[in-house]
């Protein structure tokens, strides 16, 4: 019988990697520490509601999403200009995508989510670790206890499936 790590054990074992991952997105280690702590709290509360199949992949996803949110917030805060610059601000092109682009992006995200759900579990986990978790192919292989060639093949298979699913439905 194998021992499933608790959320605390999972965080302890991967904290450094998670902070490095968040720091690479944020460019700031202190904010990355905060993000990892917040991710732990969110994962812990999510795990109370239902057991998680892939808690590490889920933790990486939470860290990524929180890091992106913090980065956007920091950019907004840093971008605030002193009063009296309204005319200059009107000349700057809007930084948001068009409504059509937003609809297309939401559709693509929905298709990608469906495509990921269609993958065999090992392929999906390898792809998520590599593309969303920032793991190298070698790290994926080590964590899944498979060869580097197999890890590479799983990631490529997953990418190809997602790509074909996205373009097939257009």
C-alpha positions in Angstrom: 0.0 0.0 0.0 1.5 3.3 -1.1 1.4 6.4 1.1 -0.3 9.4 -0.6 1.5 12.5 0.6 -0.4 15.1 2.6 -0.8 18.6 1.3 1.8 19.8 3.9 4.3 17.0 2.8 3.7 17.9 -0.9 4.4 21.6 -0.2 7.5 20.8 1.9 8.9 18.6 -0.8 8.3 21.0 -3.7 8.4 24.4 -2.0 11.7 25.5 -3.5 10.6 24.5 -7.0 7.3 26.3 -6.6 8.9 29.5 -5.4 11.4 29.4 -8.3 8.5 28.8 -10.7 6.4 31.7 -9.3 9.5 33.9 -9.1 10.2 33.3 -12.8 6.8 34.6 -13.6 6.8 37.5 -11.2 10.5 38.5 -11.2 10.3 38.9 -7.5 11.1 36.3 -4.9 9.2 37.9 -2.0 6.0 38.0 -3.9 6.6 34.4 -5.1 6.8 33.3 -1.5 3.4 34.9 -0.8 2.0 33.3 -3.9 3.1 29.8 -2.9 1.7 30.3 0.6 -1.7 31.4 -0.9 -1.6 28.4 -3.3 -1.1 26.1 -0.4 -4.1 27.5 1.4 -6.2 27.2 -1.7 -5.1 23.6 -2.4 -5.8 22.7 1.2 -9.3 24.1 1.1 -9.9 22.4 -2.3 -8.7 19.0 -1.0 -11.2 19.3 1.9 -14.1 19.3 -0.6 -12.9 16.3 -2.6 -9.8 14.2 -3.0 -7.5 15.4 -5.8 -6.1 13.0 -8.4 -3.0 15.0 -9.2 -2.4 17.4 -6.3 1.1 18.4 -7.5 -0.1 19.4 -11.0 -3.1 21.2 -9.4 -0.7 23.0 -7.0 1.5 24.1 -10.0 -1.6 25.4 -11.8 -2.7 27.4 -8.7 0.8 28.9 -8.4 0.8 29.8 -12.1 -2.6 31.4 -12.0 -1.9 33.4 -8.8 1.4 34.5 -10.1 -0.2 35.9 -13.3 -2.8 37.6 -11.2 -0.2 39.2 -8.9 1.9 40.2 -11.9 -1.0 41.9 -13.6 -1.9 43.7 -10.3 1.7 44.9 -9.8 1.9 46.1 -13.4 -1.3 48.1 -12.9 0.0 49.6 -9.7 3.3 50.5 -11.2 1.6 51.9 -14.3 -0.4 54.5 -12.4 0.5 57.9 -13.5 0.3 61.2 -11.5 -2.9 63.2 -12.1 -3.0 65.5 -15.1 -1.9 62.9 -17.6 -5.4 62.0 -18.9 -4.7 63.5 -22.4 -1.5 61.4 -22.7 -3.4 58.3 -21.6 -6.0 58.8 -24.2 -3.3 58.6 -26.9 -2.1 55.2 -25.7 -3.8 52.3 -27.5 -6.0 50.1 -25.3 -4.1 47.1 -23.9 -7.1 44.8 -23.9 -8.1 42.4 -26.6 -11.2 43.0 -28.7 -14.4 41.3 -27.7 -14.1 39.0 -30.7 -10.6 37.9 -29.5 -11.9 37.3 -26.0 -14.7 35.1 -27.3 -12.2 33.2 -29.5 -9.8 32.8 -26.6 -12.6 31.4 -24.3 -13.6 29.0 -27.0 -10.0 27.8 -27.4 -9.6 27.4 -23.7 -12.8 25.3 -23.6 -11.5 23.1 -26.5 -8.1 22.8 -24.8 -9.7 21.7 -21.5 -11.8 19.1 -23.4 -8.7 17.9 -25.3 -6.7 17.5 -22.1 -9.6 15.5 -20.5 -9.5 13.2 -23.5 -5.8 12.3 -23.0 -4.7 9.2 -21.1 -3.8 10.2 -17.5 -0.1 9.7 -17.8 0.1 11.7 -21.0 -2.0 14.5 -19.5 0.1 14.6 -16.4 3.4 14.7 -18.4 2.0 17.5 -20.6 0.7 19.6 -17.7 4.0 19.2 -15.8 6.0 20.2 -18.8 3.9 23.0 -20.3 2.1 24.4 -17.2 4.4 23.3 -14.4 7.6 24.4 -16.0 9.3 21.0 -15.6 12.0 19.9 -18.1 11.5 16.6 -19.9 14.1 15.1 -17.6 12.2 16.3 -14.5 8.9 14.8 -15.9 10.7 11.5 -16.5 12.1 11.5 -13.0 8.9 12.4 -11.3 6.8 9.8 -13.3 9.6 7.2 -13.0 9.8 6.7 -16.8 12.6 7.1 -19.4 13.4 10.5 -20.9 12.4 9.2 -24.3 9.0 8.1 -23.0 8.4 11.4 -21.2 9.3 13.2 -24.4 6.9 11.0 -26.4 4.1 11.6 -23.9 4.5 15.3 -24.1 4.6 15.3 -27.9 1.6 13.0 -28.1 -0.3 15.3 -25.8 0.6 18.4 -27.7 -0.3 16.9 -31.0 -3.7 15.7 -29.7 -4.4 19.2 -28.3 -3.3 20.9 -31.5 -5.4 18.6 -33.7 -8.4 19.1 -31.4 -8.1 22.9 -31.5 -7.7 23.1 -35.3 -10.2 20.3 -36.1 -13.0 22.2 -34.4 -12.4 25.5 -36.2 
